[in-house]
Amino acid sequence: MPEPRGDPMSGYLGIVILLIIATGFVGLTVVTSLLVGPGRYNRAKYDSYECGIEPTPQPVGGGRFPVKYYITAMLFIVFDIEIVFLYPWAVSFDLMGTFALVEMVLFIVTVFVAYFYVLRRGGLEWD
C-alpha cells in the first residue's frame, strides 16, 4: 500500500489561490469603477426600466395579473419537472428495460393531458 504524500489539503491550494485572485479582481474593479466613473446622478438614472417601455403607474397594492399568466407559469413548471425526471431516466435507460419505458410513457401521457387541457381552455392564447 503506497504511503500518502504530504498534506491531503494541498490539492485544494490551487482552488484557494484562484478564489483569492477572483475576489481581489472583483474588489479591485468595483472600487476602480467607483473612483474613476462619472458621478452624474439624475432622475432618469433611478427610474425603472424594462424592455424600453416606460413604466406605467401601478396601484398601491400592485397590479392584478390575469389568470392566464398563472396557468402559463404552471405549465412551464410542469414541463420543467418533466425534464428533471427525463434526464436520469435517459441516463439509466439500459439498466431498467421495458418497465422503465412503460412508466415513462405513462408519465409523458399524464403531462400531455395537462398540456392539452391548458391548450383547450385557451391558456396559451394572449390577446
DSSP file (Angstrom, degrees, kcal/mol; ACC not computed):
  #  RESIDUE AA STRUCTURE BP1 BP2  ACC     N-H-->O    O-->H-N    N-H-->O    O-->H-N    TCO  KAPPA ALPHA  PHI   PSI    X-CA   Y-CA   Z-CA
    1    1 A M              0   0    0      0, 0.0     2,-0.1     0, 0.0     0, 0.0   0.000 360.0 360.0 360.0 126.7    0.0    0.0    0.0
    2    2 A P        -     0   0    0      0, 0.0     3,-0.0     0, 0.0     0, 0.0  -0.402 360.0-115.9 -72.7 146.4    1.5    3.3   -1.0
    3    3 A E        -     0   0    0     -2,-0.1     2,-0.1     1,-0.1     0, 0.0  -0.572  32.2-107.7 -77.1 138.5    2.1    5.9    1.6
    4    4 A P        -     0   0    0      0, 0.0     2,-0.6     0, 0.0    -1,-0.1  -0.460  34.3-132.2 -66.4 139.2    0.2    9.2    1.3
    5    5 A R        -     0   0    0     -2,-0.1     0, 0.0     2,-0.1     0, 0.0  -0.832  51.6 -41.2 -99.8 124.4    2.4   12.0    0.3
    6    6 A G  S    S-     0   0    0     -2,-0.6     0, 0.0     3,-0.0     0, 0.0  -0.028 103.2 -15.3  66.5-162.9    2.2   15.3    2.1
    7    7 A D    >   -     0   0    0      1,-0.1     3,-1.5     2,-0.0     4,-0.2  -0.587  53.5-141.4 -77.7 131.7   -0.8   17.2    3.4
    8    8 A P  G >  S+     0   0    0      0, 0.0     3,-0.7     0, 0.0    -1,-0.1   0.740 101.3  59.6 -67.5 -19.4   -4.1   16.0    2.0
    9    9 A M  G >  S+     0   0    0      1,-0.2     3,-1.5     2,-0.1     4,-0.3   0.540  79.4  87.4 -83.7  -6.2   -5.3   19.6    1.8
   10   10 A S  G X  S+     0   0    0     -3,-1.5     3,-1.0     1,-0.3     4,-0.4   0.741  77.2  67.1 -67.2 -20.1   -2.5   20.6   -0.5
   11   11 A G  G <  S+     0   0    0     -3,-0.7     3,-0.3    -4,-0.2     4,-0.3   0.756  98.9  51.9 -68.1 -23.2   -4.7   19.6   -3.5
   12   12 A Y  G <> S+     0   0    0     -3,-1.5     4,-2.3     1,-0.2    -1,-0.2   0.467  82.4  92.3 -90.9  -2.8   -7.0   22.4   -2.7
   13   13 A L  H <> S+     0   0    0     -3,-1.0     4,-2.4    -4,-0.3    -1,-0.2   0.889  84.5  51.6 -60.3 -40.7   -4.3   25.1   -2.6
   14   14 A G  H  > S+     0   0    0     -4,-0.4     4,-2.3    -3,-0.3    -1,-0.2   0.890 109.9  49.2 -63.6 -39.8   -4.8   25.9   -6.3
   15   15 A I  H  > S+     0   0    0     -4,-0.3     4,-2.4     2,-0.2    -2,-0.2   0.912 111.2  49.5 -66.2 -42.3   -8.5   26.4   -5.8
   16   16 A V  H  X S+     0   0    0     -4,-2.3     4,-2.2     2,-0.2    -2,-0.2   0.914 111.6  48.7 -63.5 -42.6   -8.0   28.7   -2.7
   17   17 A I  H  X S+     0   0    0     -4,-2.4     4,-2.4     1,-0.2    -1,-0.2   0.912 111.0  50.6 -63.6 -42.3   -5.4   30.8   -4.6
   18   18 A L  H  X S+     0   0    0     -4,-2.3     4,-2.6     1,-0.2    -2,-0.2   0.901 110.0  50.0 -62.9 -41.2   -7.8   31.1   -7.6
   19   19 A L  H  X S+     0   0    0     -4,-2.4     4,-2.5     2,-0.2    -1,-0.2   0.886 110.6  49.9 -64.0 -39.2  -10.7   32.2   -5.2
   20   20 A I  H  X S+     0   0    0     -4,-2.2     4,-2.4     2,-0.2    -2,-0.2   0.923 112.4  46.9 -65.0 -44.1   -8.4   34.8   -3.6
   21   21 A I  H  X S+     0   0    0     -4,-2.4     4,-2.4     2,-0.2    -2,-0.2   0.918 113.6  48.4 -63.8 -43.2   -7.4   36.1   -7.1
   22   22 A A  H  X S+     0   0    0     -4,-2.6     4,-2.4     2,-0.2    -2,-0.2   0.915 112.5  48.0 -64.3 -43.2  -11.0   36.2   -8.3
   23   23 A T  H  X S+     0   0    0     -4,-2.5     4,-2.5     1,-0.2    -1,-0.2   0.907 112.2  49.6 -63.9 -41.9  -12.2   38.0   -5.1
   24   24 A G  H  X S+     0   0    0     -4,-2.4     4,-2.6    -5,-0.2    -2,-0.2   0.895 110.3  50.6 -63.1 -40.6   -9.3   40.5   -5.4
   25   25 A F  H  X S+     0   0    0     -4,-2.4     4,-2.5     2,-0.2     5,-0.2   0.922 111.2  47.9 -64.3 -43.8  -10.2   41.2   -9.1
   26   26 A V  H  X S+     0   0    0     -4,-2.4     4,-2.2     2,-0.2     5,-0.2   0.940 114.3  46.5 -62.3 -47.1  -13.9   41.8   -8.2
   27   27 A G  H  X S+     0   0    0     -4,-2.5     4,-2.4     1,-0.2     5,-0.2   0.909 112.5  50.2 -61.9 -42.3  -13.0   44.1   -5.4
   28   28 A L  H  X S+     0   0    0     -4,-2.6     4,-2.5     1,-0.2    -1,-0.2   0.916 111.8  46.7 -63.4 -44.2  -10.5   46.0   -7.5
   29   29 A T  H  X S+     0   0    0     -4,-2.5     4,-2.2     2,-0.2    -1,-0.2   0.881 112.8  49.3 -69.1 -36.5  -12.9   46.5  -10.4
   30   30 A V  H  X S+     0   0    0     -4,-2.2     4,-1.8    -5,-0.2    -2,-0.2   0.945 114.7  44.0 -66.2 -46.7  -15.7   47.7   -8.2
   31   31 A V  H  X S+     0   0    0     -4,-2.4     4,-2.0    -5,-0.2    -2,-0.2   0.907 113.8  51.1 -65.2 -41.2  -13.5   50.2   -6.3
   32   32 A T  H  X S+     0   0    0     -4,-2.5     4,-2.9    -5,-0.2     5,-0.4   0.908 109.4  49.9 -63.1 -42.4  -11.9   51.4   -9.5
   33   33 A S  H  X S+     0   0    0     -4,-2.2     4,-1.6     1,-0.2    -1,-0.2   0.858 110.7  50.3 -67.5 -32.7  -15.3   52.0  -11.2
   34   34 A L  H  < S+     0   0    0     -4,-1.8    -1,-0.2    -5,-0.2    -2,-0.2   0.882 117.3  39.8 -69.0 -37.6  -16.5   53.9   -8.1
   35   35 A L  H  < S+     0   0    0     -4,-2.0    -2,-0.2    -5,-0.2    -3,-0.2   0.891 127.0  30.4 -78.8 -40.7  -13.4   56.1   -8.1
   36   36 A V  H  < S+     0   0    0     -4,-2.9    -3,-0.2    -5,-0.2    -2,-0.2   0.798  98.3  93.2 -92.9 -31.9  -12.9   56.7  -11.9
   37   37 A G  S  < S-     0   0    0     -4,-1.6     2,-0.1    -5,-0.4    -4,-0.0  -0.177  85.6 -93.1 -67.1 156.1  -16.5   56.5  -13.2
   38   38 A P        -     0   0    0      0, 0.0    -1,-0.1     0, 0.0    -2,-0.1  -0.379  25.8-150.9 -69.0 147.4  -18.7   59.6  -13.6
   39   39 A G        +     0   0    0     -3,-0.1     2,-0.8    -2,-0.1    -2,-0.0  -0.188  42.4 140.9-112.3  40.3  -20.9   60.6  -10.7
   40   40 A R        -     0   0    0      5,-0.0     2,-0.5     2,-0.0     5,-0.0  -0.747  28.0-175.0 -87.4 113.2  -23.7   62.3  -12.6
   41   41 A Y        +     0   0    0     -2,-0.8     2,-0.3     3,-0.0    -2,-0.1  -0.908  10.9 157.2-111.2 133.8  -27.0   61.3  -10.9
   42   42 A N     >  -     0   0    0     -2,-0.5     4,-0.9     1,-0.1     3,-0.5  -0.892  53.9 -95.7-144.3 175.7  -30.4   62.3  -12.3
   43   43 A R  H >> S+     0   0    0     -2,-0.3     4,-0.7     1,-0.2     3,-0.7   0.873 118.7  57.5 -65.5 -37.8  -34.0   61.2  -12.1
   44   44 A A  H 34 S+     0   0    0      1,-0.2     3,-0.5     2,-0.2    -1,-0.2   0.817 101.0  58.3 -63.7 -30.3  -33.8   59.2  -15.3
   45   45 A K  H 34 S+     0   0    0     -3,-0.5    -1,-0.2     1,-0.2    -2,-0.2   0.820 109.9  42.7 -69.6 -29.7  -31.0   57.1  -14.0
   46   46 A Y  H << S+     0   0    0     -4,-0.9    -1,-0.2    -3,-0.7    -2,-0.2   0.467  91.3 108.5 -96.5  -2.8  -33.0   56.0  -11.0
   47   47 A D  S  < S-     0   0    0     -4,-0.7     2,-0.1    -3,-0.5    -3,-0.0  -0.363  80.1 -99.3 -71.2 153.7  -36.3   55.3  -12.9
   48   48 A S        -     0   0    0     -2,-0.1     2,-0.4     2,-0.0    -1,-0.1  -0.472  42.8-170.0 -69.2 144.8  -37.4   51.8  -13.5
   49   49 A Y        +     0   0    0     -2,-0.1     2,-0.3     5,-0.1     5,-0.1  -0.988  14.4 163.4-142.5 128.4  -36.6   50.5  -17.0
   50   50 A E  B >  S-A   53   0A   0      3,-0.8     3,-2.0    -2,-0.4    -2,-0.0  -0.892  70.6 -25.0-149.6 118.6  -37.7   47.3  -18.6
   51   51 A C  T 3  S-     0   0    0     -2,-0.3     3,-0.1     1,-0.3    -2,-0.0   0.709 111.5 -67.4  58.8  25.6  -37.5   46.4  -22.3
   52   52 A G  T 3  S+     0   0    0      1,-0.3     2,-0.5     0, 0.0    -1,-0.3   0.554 102.9 126.7  77.3   6.0  -37.5   50.0  -23.5
   53   53 A I  B <   -A   50   0A   0     -3,-2.0    -3,-0.8     3,-0.0    -1,-0.3  -0.830  64.8-118.0-101.1 133.4  -41.1   50.6  -22.3
   54   54 A E        -     0   0    0     -2,-0.5     2,-0.1    -5,-0.1    -5,-0.1  -0.462  38.2-107.5 -65.9 136.6  -41.8   53.5  -20.0
   55   55 A P        -     0   0    0      0, 0.0    -1,-0.1     0, 0.0     3,-0.0  -0.409  29.7-139.5 -68.0 140.0  -43.2   52.2  -16.7
   56   56 A T        -     0   0    0     -2,-0.1     2,-0.0     1,-0.1    -3,-0.0  -0.730  31.1 -93.0 -96.8 149.8  -46.9   52.8  -16.1
   57   57 A P        -     0   0    0      0, 0.0    -1,-0.1     0, 0.0     0, 0.0  -0.362  43.1-151.5 -62.5 137.8  -48.2   53.9  -12.7
   58   58 A Q        -     0   0    0      1,-0.1     5,-0.0     5,-0.1     0, 0.0  -0.803  20.1-102.6-108.9 150.3  -49.2   50.9  -10.5
   59   59 A P    >   -     0   0    0      0, 0.0     3,-1.4     0, 0.0    -1,-0.1  -0.218  41.1-101.7 -63.5 165.3  -51.9   50.9   -7.8
   60   60 A V  T 3  S+     0   0    0      1,-0.3     3,-0.1     2,-0.1    -2,-0.0   0.891 122.1  44.1 -59.6 -43.5  -50.6   50.9   -4.2
   61   61 A G  T 3  S-     0   0    0      1,-0.3    -1,-0.3     3,-0.0     2,-0.1   0.418 123.3 -99.5 -82.9   3.5  -51.2   47.2   -3.7
   62   62 A G    <   -     0   0    0     -3,-1.4    -1,-0.3     2,-0.0     2,-0.1  -0.113  47.6 -65.7  95.3 160.8  -49.6   46.3   -7.0
   63   63 A G        -     0   0    0     -3,-0.1     2,-0.4    -4,-0.1    -5,-0.1  -0.398  48.1-111.5 -82.3 161.1  -51.4   45.4  -10.3
   64   64 A R        -     0   0    0     -2,-0.1    -1,-0.1     0, 0.0    -2,-0.0  -0.780  25.8-143.9 -93.1 135.1  -53.5   42.3  -10.8
   65   65 A F        -     0   0    0     -2,-0.4     5,-0.0     1,-0.1     2,-0.0  -0.754  23.6-109.2 -94.9 143.9  -52.2   39.7  -13.2
   66   66 A P    >>  -     0   0    0      0, 0.0     3,-1.0     0, 0.0     4,-0.8  -0.348  25.3-116.8 -68.5 155.9  -54.6   37.8  -15.4
   67   67 A V  H 3> S+     0   0    0      1,-0.3     4,-2.2     2,-0.2     3,-0.3   0.818 112.4  67.3 -63.0 -31.2  -55.3   34.1  -14.6
   68   68 A K  H 3> S+     0   0    0      1,-0.2     4,-2.5     2,-0.2    -1,-0.3   0.826  93.7  59.9 -60.1 -30.5  -53.7   33.1  -17.9
   69   69 A Y  H <> S+     0   0    0     -3,-1.0     4,-2.1     1,-0.2    -1,-0.2   0.935 108.2  42.9 -61.3 -45.9  -50.4   34.3  -16.6
   70   70 A Y  H  X S+     0   0    0     -4,-0.8     4,-2.6    -3,-0.3    -2,-0.2   0.864 112.1  53.5 -71.0 -36.1  -50.5   31.8  -13.8
   71   71 A I  H  X S+     0   0    0     -4,-2.2     4,-2.0     2,-0.2    -1,-0.2   0.929 111.1  46.4 -63.6 -44.0  -51.8   29.0  -16.0
   72   72 A T  H  X S+     0   0    0     -4,-2.5     4,-2.2     2,-0.2    -2,-0.2   0.901 111.6  51.6 -64.7 -39.9  -48.9   29.5  -18.3
   73   73 A A  H  X S+     0   0    0     -4,-2.1     4,-2.0     1,-0.2    -2,-0.2   0.916 110.2  48.5 -63.2 -42.3  -46.4   29.7  -15.4
   74   74 A M  H  X S+     0   0    0     -4,-2.6     4,-2.4     1,-0.2    -1,-0.2   0.867 108.5  54.8 -65.8 -34.6  -47.7   26.4  -14.0
   75   75 A L  H  X S+     0   0    0     -4,-2.0     4,-2.2     2,-0.2    -1,-0.2   0.912 107.7  49.1 -64.8 -41.8  -47.5   24.8  -17.5
   76   76 A F  H  X S+     0   0    0     -4,-2.2     4,-2.3     1,-0.2    -1,-0.2   0.898 110.5  51.3 -63.2 -39.2  -43.8   25.8  -17.7
   77   77 A I  H  X S+     0   0    0     -4,-2.0     4,-2.5     2,-0.2    -2,-0.2   0.911 107.9  52.4 -64.2 -41.2  -43.2   24.3  -14.2
   78   78 A V  H  X S+     0   0    0     -4,-2.4     4,-2.0     1,-0.2    -2,-0.2   0.928 111.8  45.5 -60.6 -44.8  -44.9   21.1  -15.2
   79   79 A F  H  X S+     0   0    0     -4,-2.2     4,-2.0     2,-0.2    -1,-0.2   0.843 110.6  53.7 -71.0 -31.4  -42.6   20.8  -18.3
   80   80 A D  H  X S+     0   0    0     -4,-2.3     4,-2.0     2,-0.2    -1,-0.2   0.917 109.1  48.8 -64.4 -41.9  -39.5   21.7  -16.2
   81   81 A I  H  X S+     0   0    0     -4,-2.5     4,-1.7     1,-0.2    -2,-0.2   0.886 108.6  54.4 -64.8 -37.4  -40.4   18.9  -13.7
   82   82 A E  H  X S+     0   0    0     -4,-2.0     4,-1.9     1,-0.2    -1,-0.2   0.923 107.9  48.8 -61.8 -42.6  -40.8   16.5  -16.7
   83   83 A I  H  X S+     0   0    0     -4,-2.0     4,-1.8     1,-0.2    -1,-0.2   0.885 106.4  57.1 -64.5 -37.7  -37.3   17.4  -17.9
   84   84 A V  H  < S+     0   0    0     -4,-2.0    -1,-0.2     1,-0.2    -2,-0.2   0.866 112.7  41.4 -61.8 -35.3  -35.9   16.8  -14.4
   85   85 A F  H  X S+     0   0    0     -4,-1.7     4,-1.2     1,-0.2    -1,-0.2   0.761 109.9  58.6 -82.7 -25.3  -37.3   13.3  -14.5
   86   86 A L  H  X S+     0   0    0     -4,-1.9     4,-2.6    -5,-0.2     5,-0.2   0.854  96.9  60.4 -74.2 -33.8  -36.4   12.6  -18.1
   87   87 A Y  H  X S+     0   0    0     -4,-1.8     4,-2.0     2,-0.2     5,-0.2   0.963 108.5  40.0 -62.5 -54.1  -32.6   13.1  -17.6
   88   88 A P  H  > S+     0   0    0      0, 0.0     4,-2.0     0, 0.0    -1,-0.2   0.882 115.5  54.0 -63.7 -33.4  -31.9   10.4  -15.0
   89   89 A W  H  < S+     0   0    0     -4,-1.2    -2,-0.2     1,-0.2     7,-0.2   0.923 109.5  47.3 -63.3 -43.0  -34.3    8.1  -16.9
   90   90 A A  H >< S+     0   0    0     -4,-2.6     3,-0.7     1,-0.2     4,-0.3   0.861 110.6  52.6 -67.0 -35.0  -32.4    8.6  -20.1
   91   91 A V  H 3< S+     0   0    0     -4,-2.0     3,-0.3     1,-0.2    -1,-0.2   0.904 120.4  31.2 -68.3 -40.5  -29.0    8.0  -18.4
   92   92 A S  T 3X S+     0   0    0     -4,-2.0     4,-1.1     1,-0.2     3,-0.5   0.061  83.1 115.7-107.2  25.7  -30.0    4.7  -16.8
   93   93 A F  H X> S+     0   0    0     -3,-0.7     4,-1.8     1,-0.2     3,-0.5   0.887  72.7  56.5 -61.8 -41.1  -32.5    3.5  -19.5
   94   94 A D  H 34 S+     0   0    0     -3,-0.3    -1,-0.2    -4,-0.3    -2,-0.1   0.828 107.3  49.5 -61.7 -32.3  -30.3    0.5  -20.5
   95   95 A L  H 34 S+     0   0    0     -3,-0.5    -1,-0.2     1,-0.2    -2,-0.2   0.772 111.8  46.5 -78.8 -25.5  -30.3   -0.8  -16.9
   96   96 A M  H X< S-     0   0    0     -4,-1.1     3,-0.5    -3,-0.5     4,-0.4   0.795  85.1-173.5 -94.7 -29.6  -34.1   -0.6  -16.4
   97   97 A G  T 3X  -     0   0    0     -4,-1.8     4,-1.3     1,-0.2     3,-0.3  -0.367  54.2 -14.7  78.9-150.3  -35.5   -2.1  -19.5
   98   98 A T  H 3> S+     0   0    0      1,-0.2     4,-2.5     2,-0.2     5,-0.2   0.827 127.8  62.0 -66.2 -35.5  -39.1   -2.3  -20.6
   99   99 A F  H <> S+     0   0    0     -3,-0.5     4,-2.3     1,-0.2    -1,-0.2   0.914 105.0  48.1 -57.4 -44.1  -40.6   -1.4  -17.2
  100  100 A A  H  > S+     0   0    0     -4,-0.4     4,-2.3    -3,-0.3    -1,-0.2   0.875 109.6  53.1 -66.3 -37.0  -38.9    2.0  -17.3
  101  101 A L  H  X S+     0   0    0     -4,-1.3     4,-2.1     2,-0.2    -2,-0.2   0.932 110.7  46.3 -63.6 -45.5  -40.2    2.6  -20.9
  102  102 A V  H  X S+     0   0    0     -4,-2.5     4,-2.2     1,-0.2    -2,-0.2   0.919 113.2  49.4 -63.6 -43.9  -43.8    1.9  -19.9
  103  103 A E  H  X S+     0   0    0     -4,-2.3     4,-2.1    -5,-0.2    -1,-0.2   0.891 111.6  48.2 -63.7 -39.9  -43.6    4.1  -16.8
  104  104 A M  H  X S+     0   0    0     -4,-2.3     4,-2.6     2,-0.2    -1,-0.2   0.871 109.1  52.9 -71.3 -35.2  -42.1    7.0  -18.7
  105  105 A V  H  X S+     0   0    0     -4,-2.1     4,-2.4     2,-0.2    -2,-0.2   0.919 110.6  48.3 -63.7 -42.2  -44.7    6.7  -21.5
  106  106 A L  H  X S+     0   0    0     -4,-2.2     4,-2.1     2,-0.2    -2,-0.2   0.896 112.1  49.8 -62.7 -39.9  -47.4    6.9  -18.8
  107  107 A F  H  X S+     0   0    0     -4,-2.1     4,-2.0     2,-0.2    -2,-0.2   0.924 112.0  46.5 -64.6 -45.0  -45.7    9.9  -17.2
  108  108 A I  H  X S+     0   0    0     -4,-2.6     4,-2.5     1,-0.2    -2,-0.2   0.881 110.3  53.4 -67.8 -37.6  -45.4   11.7  -20.5
  109  109 A V  H  X S+     0   0    0     -4,-2.4     4,-1.8     1,-0.2    -1,-0.2   0.914 108.3  51.0 -61.8 -41.7  -49.0   11.0  -21.4
  110  110 A T  H  X S+     0   0    0     -4,-2.1     4,-1.5     1,-0.2    -2,-0.2   0.906 110.6  48.5 -61.9 -41.8  -50.0   12.5  -18.0
  111  111 A V  H  X S+     0   0    0     -4,-2.0     4,-1.9     1,-0.2    -2,-0.2   0.903 110.5  50.5 -66.3 -40.7  -48.0   15.6  -18.7
  112  112 A F  H  X S+     0   0    0     -4,-2.5     4,-2.9     1,-0.2    -1,-0.2   0.791 102.7  60.3 -71.2 -25.7  -49.5   16.0  -22.1
  113  113 A V  H  X S+     0   0    0     -4,-1.8     4,-1.9     2,-0.2    -1,-0.2   0.931 107.6  46.1 -61.3 -44.1  -53.0   15.6  -20.7
  114  114 A A  H  X S+     0   0    0     -4,-1.5     4,-2.1     2,-0.2    -2,-0.2   0.895 112.4  51.2 -64.1 -39.5  -52.3   18.7  -18.6
  115  115 A Y  H  X S+     0   0    0     -4,-1.9     4,-2.5     1,-0.2    -2,-0.2   0.938 111.1  46.1 -63.6 -47.4  -50.9   20.5  -21.7
  116  116 A F  H  X S+     0   0    0     -4,-2.9     4,-2.5     2,-0.2    -1,-0.2   0.827 109.5  56.1 -67.5 -30.3  -53.9   19.7  -23.9
  117  117 A Y  H  X S+     0   0    0     -4,-1.9     4,-1.9    -5,-0.2    -1,-0.2   0.943 111.2  42.8 -63.0 -47.6  -56.2   20.8  -21.0
  118  118 A V  H  X>S+     0   0    0     -4,-2.1     5,-2.6     1,-0.2     4,-0.5   0.895 114.4  51.4 -65.9 -39.5  -54.5   24.2  -20.9
  119  119 A L  H ><5S+     0   0    0     -4,-2.5     3,-0.9     1,-0.2    -2,-0.2   0.910 111.2  47.2 -63.7 -43.1  -54.4   24.5  -24.7
  120  120 A R  H 3<5S+     0   0    0     -4,-2.5    -1,-0.2     1,-0.2    -2,-0.2   0.844 108.8  54.4 -68.8 -33.8  -58.2   23.7  -24.9
  121  121 A R  H 3<5S-     0   0    0     -4,-1.9    -1,-0.2    -5,-0.2    -2,-0.2   0.552 117.3-113.1 -78.1  -6.6  -59.0   26.2  -22.2
  122  122 A G  T X<5S+     0   0    0     -3,-0.9     3,-1.2    -4,-0.5    -3,-0.2   0.721  70.3 141.8  85.0  21.6  -57.2   28.9  -24.2
  123  123 A G  T 3 <S+     0   0    0     -5,-2.6   -51,-0.2     1,-0.2    -4,-0.2   0.674  70.7  50.1 -71.0 -16.3  -54.4   29.4  -21.6
  124  124 A L  T 3  S+     0   0    0     -6,-0.4     2,-0.6    -5,-0.2    -1,-0.2   0.348  87.7  96.7-103.8   6.2  -51.7   29.8  -24.3
  125  125 A E    <   -     0   0    0     -3,-1.2     2,-0.5    -6,-0.1   -57,-0.0  -0.862  56.1-165.6 -99.4 119.5  -53.6   32.5  -26.3
  126  126 A W              0   0    0     -2,-0.6    -3,-0.0     1,-0.1    -2,-0.0  -0.892 360.0 360.0-106.1 130.0  -52.5   36.0  -25.5
  127  127 A D              0   0    0     -2,-0.5    -1,-0.1     0, 0.0    -2,-0.0   0.431 360.0 360.0 -93.1 360.0  -54.7   38.9  -26.6
